[in-house]
Amino acid sequence: MPIIVNLDVMLARRKMKLNDLAESVGITPQNLSVLKTGKAKAIRFSTLEAICQRLDCQPGDILEYQPAQPDEPDP
């Protein structure tokens, strides 16, 4: 998938646990885990805003675009 989610990197930099972030942002740890593993199909801007506010970062610190390699099949 060309969109890489670096939420785990930001959590490590801030020395924060997933459950703590989920609680402070107001979403379930399960939904945040789906986002963290890159399995989410979408994210609300309000959720992204809350995550960025809590982690004191920019959306680009969490989301990264990497073009698919020519030999990789599309999902």
C-alpha positions in Angstrom: 0.0 0.0 0.0 1.5 3.4 -0.9 0.3 5.1 2.3 2.5 4.2 5.3 1.3 5.0 8.8 4.1 5.9 11.2 2.0 6.2 14.3 4.1 3.7 16.1 7.2 5.8 15.5 5.6 8.9 16.8 4.3 7.0 19.9 7.8 5.8 20.6 9.3 9.3 20.2 6.8 10.7 22.6 7.2 7.7 25.0 3.5 7.1 24.9 1.4 3.9 24.9 -1.3 3.3 22.3 -4.0 3.0 25.1 -3.0 6.3 26.6 -3.3 8.0 23.2 -6.6 6.3 22.5 -8.0 7.5 25.8 -6.8 11.1 25.4 -8.1 11.3 21.8 -11.4 9.6 22.5 -11.3 6.6 20.3 -11.1 2.9 21.1 -7.7 1.3 21.3 -8.9 -1.3 18.8 -9.6 1.5 16.2 -6.3 3.1 16.9 -4.6 -0.2 16.5 -6.2 -0.7 13.1 -4.8 2.7 12.0 -1.4 1.9 13.5 -1.0 -1.3 11.6 -2.0 0.3 8.3 -5.2 -1.6 7.9 -7.5 1.4 8.1 -9.2 2.5 4.9 -9.8 6.0 6.0 -9.3 8.4 8.9 -11.5 11.4 9.9 -9.7 14.7 9.8 -11.0 15.4 13.3 -9.3 12.2 14.5 -6.1 13.1 12.7 -6.3 16.5 14.2 -6.7 15.2 17.7 -3.8 12.7 17.3 -1.5 15.4 15.9 -2.6 17.8 18.8 -1.9 15.1 21.4 1.4 14.0 19.9 2.5 17.6 19.0 3.2 16.7 15.4 2.1 17.3 11.8 0.0 14.9 9.7 3.1 14.3 7.6 4.8 12.9 10.6 2.2 10.2 10.8 1.3 9.6 7.2 3.9 8.9 4.5 3.4 8.3 0.7 5.6 5.6 -0.9 4.8 4.8 -4.5 4.1 1.1 -5.1 6.9 -0.8 -6.8 6.2 -2.0 -10.4 6.5 -5.7 -9.3 4.1 -5.3 -6.4 0.5 -6.4 -7.1 -2.3 -3.9 -6.2 -4.4 -5.1 -3.3 
